[in-house]
């Protein structure tokens, strides 16, 4: 009986993935300038192309490798946080619980226990598991809460802790004499995330303090208007310091222990859009006002105002291709004890070489003394079909395996955060890059992350 149920469950999980219809077109990334507008997680800078995190050339022909298990045992015994599995779980609970106890786990290969728990539980000895959430999710929690609580113990605000969410234009303009060096901030937009995290005993990754994007132009001008002249280096450094002091101070004072990691600087190095040393210049008002060393000063101020339990991170995409560029630029801050870790965004595609190229980059950062977190994981595919989702599942499996193995070998890998809850909420909705489909059904990607045998090894 139990086996029958499990077969159905496996089939449903996989069918669920197939049933994931192509998400709506449109809603292309665009620069967010608004404060307090609810979004469904598609707001972004639009400057970074997707699926090009690395130029990995490894073929995606993973299907021939490894053997596919029947998955009849591995679909496990408990909730994956979806309705279909819940139904089955109930049946099993009624009819199979004593059998389960009798059988214990003796004959089940180690990894088949995976689905007995969610992601956070599975990797609790290794690292925390995070999820990026937009405010939309907090106002529709009935649809999402179970999956979130079953699988994640860390939250990143997808947009609501970025400068364009925290800076208060009106209040800054209204009192220019007092705000000229010290722009006003408010925390209204990120309150839903804070309250949810506090209520459920989850931690928050703060994202992000200093970034060329999603930081309003008025913050850099003489009169806090969009068309004003840019201020001097000294003025902007003072504004940077006060902003960092206010933001970190707010959390230190009101929510001690809540923030465990802070993306102090996001995406500062980019050869294609940078100066002769690869420091991002394009559309970067930090560069225009402060200069090429703007990122260094951000770390100086962050260290000054952060509490000891807030780890300070540099966060970037394409880390596989610019490992040395990043390490070179961070050297001074590192030597001065101003930085703790590197966030590898991990916006990947199924063509990326995770097992070697990504792994080597993560290892290199660790060996250079950095804590490493995968801060924005998603793995895009071109089409929403069964074959692509299978390959995607294998890639997710490789990703979690690589990170777990490195961690077990002593690398300080401390978090993996998935950048969004389901394909329809993703900024890459045309690439179906996440672990759950639009109906919150787990895709093979989820099973892969759970190390389930039904997902082929690369
Ligand atoms: C970058 C940023 C994220 C997010 C994504 C796109 O990776 O770090 O905050 O904006 O782009 O959603």
Boltz pocket constraint, residues with backbone or C-beta under 6 A from the ligand:
constraints:
  - pocket:
      binder: B
      contacts: [[A, 41], [A, 42], [A, 43], [A, 44], [A, 45], [A, 48], [A, 158], [A, 207], [A, 266], [A, 317], [A, 345], [A, 376], [A, 427]]
      max_distance: 6.0
